[in-house]
Amino acid sequence: MAKLAYAASQPAAITVLCGPAGVGKTTVLRVAGADGLAQGQTSHLVSWADARADRGNLAAGLGQLAASEDATAPDLLLIDDAHRGVAAELVECVERWRRQHAGIAIVLAGEGRLLSLVASDARLEQSVRLRATLPTFTLAESRRLLAPMLAVGTAEGNGDAVIRTIHEIAGGVPAISVRLAEIAAMIAAADPGRRITPDDVETIHRRLSLSAA
């Protein structure tokens, strides 16, 4: 948040926030949008799908974000899932908002290909002040996240093994870890006499994978 705040304080700055799906980019944007990155700063959070509601006319889609061309633009615009666009659309989005607010700071968040999209257009590249990547969780971070969820339902002394298994299966991605832990906790709650084991977590993961397939 400190890095985002510094970048957003630069006039007309673009910040690129990347990371794999489920790592917490949207959560960071929501906090930034709710609290602002600088005192007195106005902000607006939108997903790329909303910004591009009319696929045949990007300007019309972006028009949903402002009442009119004369509407006051926010000081900070946060766009989630920006990797779903193409470079020309990102440029059009940035230029539209700069016509309303020349100094607007924009945070583009998305998965890895967003870095390539931004690098492919000199107009975007020159405005970027920060490229930040949200890393996956360490095992210690996964423990802090999951331990309260699994405090009841794991065999005594087995809780850390269950958490380690969830962390390894999820590759440290918190959204996946939480989903596995929630299902494990639900199973334990449905059968109070049962205690979740690492093998149970493996079974949950296999069944989820089969369902997704």
Secondary structure as GFF3:
##gff-version 3
##sequence-region A 1 213
A	DSSP	alpha_helix	2	8	.	.	.	ID=ss1
A	DSSP	beta_strand	14	18	.	.	.	ID=ss2
A	DSSP	alpha_helix	25	35	.	.	.	ID=ss3
A	DSSP	beta_strand	43	47	.	.	.	ID=ss4
A	DSSP	alpha_helix	48	51	.	.	.	ID=ss5
A	DSSP	alpha_helix	58	62	.	.	.	ID=ss6
A	DSSP	three_ten_helix	63	65	.	.	.	ID=ss7
A	DSSP	beta_strand	76	80	.	.	.	ID=ss8
A	DSSP	three_ten_helix	82	84	.	.	.	ID=ss9
A	DSSP	alpha_helix	87	100	.	.	.	ID=ss10
A	DSSP	beta_strand	105	110	.	.	.	ID=ss11
A	DSSP	alpha_helix	113	119	.	.	.	ID=ss12
A	DSSP	alpha_helix	122	125	.	.	.	ID=ss13
A	DSSP	beta_strand	128	133	.	.	.	ID=ss14
A	DSSP	alpha_helix	139	146	.	.	.	ID=ss15
A	DSSP	alpha_helix	159	170	.	.	.	ID=ss16
A	DSSP	alpha_helix	174	190	.	.	.	ID=ss17
A	DSSP	alpha_helix	198	212	.	.	.	ID=ss18
###
